[in-house]
Amino acid sequence: MSFDTLTCPSCGSPVKQYCNPFPTVDIIIELNGCIVLIERKNPPHGWALPGGFVDYGESLEDAARREAREETSLEIFDLRLLGCYSDPSRDARMHTISTVFMAQGSGIPRAADDAANLALFTLFELPATLCFDHARILADYAAIVDTSR
């Protein structure tokens, strides 16, 4: 267990400050036979799956729906779990644990919030470089899609 020791400003006693990973969600949104990717507005820049941090008091599923709506303007349905990705180096900014969902999208895709741009890609024509561990996530997704169809 990792923690730092702080000093209580009131009494001067040592207090443990725990350093825990941050929960996030990523969503593989299937739309018209393609995958929705966003181009990130904030560092690290590049193409990525829509997603973000889970708010306190929010379920993973609700976070996925909210992030999809905020970044792509799409509503998602048929939410299915792909897996959890927890490599401490998956995000250079901090240790995150991402729960990755697959879902169908509906609506007109439009970049918003943290997304500078949005595009639809087939699994065979993905950008050469993806942020975080999203290339690995999409490779895992491709293996499932290929065997289930």
C-alpha positions in Angstrom: 0.0 0.0 0.0 1.4 3.4 -1.0 0.9 6.5 1.0 2.6 9.7 2.0 2.6 11.1 5.5 1.2 14.6 6.0 1.0 16.7 9.1 -2.4 17.7 10.5 -2.6 21.5 10.4 -4.7 21.5 13.6 -2.8 19.2 16.0 0.5 18.4 14.2 -0.1 14.6 14.3 1.1 12.6 11.3 -1.8 11.7 8.9 -1.6 9.1 6.1 -2.5 10.3 2.6 -3.2 7.3 0.4 -2.1 7.3 -3.2 -4.7 5.3 -5.2 -5.2 4.8 -8.9 -7.9 6.9 -10.5 -10.9 5.1 -12.1 -11.6 5.9 -15.7 -13.8 4.5 -18.5 -13.2 4.2 -22.2 -15.8 3.4 -24.7 -15.6 1.6 -28.1 -18.6 3.2 -29.8 -19.7 1.2 -32.9 -21.5 3.4 -35.4 -22.3 2.5 -39.1 -19.8 -0.4 -39.1 -17.0 1.8 -37.8 -15.4 2.8 -34.5 -15.7 6.4 -33.2 -12.3 8.0 -32.2 -11.7 11.5 -30.9 -8.7 13.7 -31.4 -7.8 15.0 -28.0 -8.0 18.7 -27.3 -5.7 18.4 -24.2 -2.4 16.6 -23.6 -1.6 14.0 -24.5 -2.7 15.1 -28.0 -3.6 12.5 -30.6 -6.4 10.0 -31.4 -8.1 8.1 -28.6 -11.2 6.3 -27.6 -13.8 8.5 -26.0 -13.7 8.3 -22.2 -12.6 10.0 -19.0 -12.6 10.0 -15.2 -15.4 8.5 -13.2 -17.1 11.1 -10.9 -17.6 10.4 -7.2 -21.0 8.7 -6.7 -21.2 7.7 -10.4 -21.4 4.1 -11.7 -19.0 3.0 -14.3 -21.9 2.5 -16.8 -23.2 6.0 -16.1 -19.7 7.5 -16.5 -19.4 5.7 -19.9 -22.8 7.2 -21.0 -21.9 10.7 -19.8 -18.4 10.7 -21.4 -19.7 9.4 -24.7 -22.4 12.1 -24.8 -19.9 14.9 -23.7 -17.2 14.0 -26.2 -19.1 12.6 -29.2 -22.7 14.0 -28.8 -23.9 10.3 -29.2 -26.2 8.3 -27.0 -24.9 4.8 -26.4 -26.8 1.6 -25.8 -26.2 -2.2 -25.6 -23.3 -1.5 -23.2 -21.0 -4.5 -22.9 -17.8 -4.9 -20.9 -14.6 -5.5 -22.8 -12.2 -5.5 -19.9 -10.2 -3.6 -17.4 -6.8 -2.1 -18.1 -4.5 -1.2 -15.2 -0.9 -1.0 -16.3 0.5 1.8 -14.1 2.2 3.2 -17.2 -0.9 3.3 -19.4 -1.2 7.1 -18.7 2.0 9.1 -18.3 0.1 11.7 -16.2 -1.0 9.4 -13.4 -1.9 5.8 -12.5 -5.4 5.1 -13.9 -7.5 2.0 -14.1 -9.8 2.0 -17.1 -12.9 -0.1 -17.4 -13.5 -0.4 -21.2 -17.0 -0.8 -22.6 -18.3 -1.6 -26.1 -21.5 0.0 -27.2 -23.7 0.9 -30.1 -24.0 4.6 -30.8 -27.0 6.6 -32.0 -27.3 10.2 -33.2 -25.1 12.5 -35.2 -21.4 12.3 -34.1 -19.9 15.7 -33.3 -16.8 16.5 -31.3 -17.4 18.4 -28.1 -15.9 18.9 -24.6 -12.4 17.5 -24.5 -12.5 16.4 -28.2 -11.0 18.7 -30.8 -12.1 16.5 -33.6 -14.0 13.2 -34.2 -13.8 10.6 -37.0 -15.1 7.2 -37.8 -12.5 4.4 -38.5 -12.7 0.8 -39.6 -10.6 -1.6 -37.6 -8.4 -1.9 -40.7 -7.8 1.8 -41.1 -7.0 3.1 -37.6 -4.6 6.0 -37.1 -1.0 4.9 -36.9 -0.6 6.2 -33.3 -3.2 6.2 -30.6 -3.0 7.7 -27.1 -2.5 5.7 -23.9 -2.9 1.9 -24.4 -5.8 2.3 -26.9 -4.0 0.4 -29.6 -3.8 -2.6 -27.3 -7.5 -2.2 -26.3 -8.6 -2.1 -29.9 -6.5 -5.1 -30.7 -8.3 -7.0 -27.9 -11.6 -5.7 -29.3 -10.7 -6.8 -32.9 -9.9 -10.4 -31.6 -13.3 -10.6 -30.0 -15.1 -9.1 -33.0 -13.3 -11.5 -35.4 -14.2 -14.6 -33.5 -17.8 -13.6 -32.7 -19.0 -12.8 -36.3 
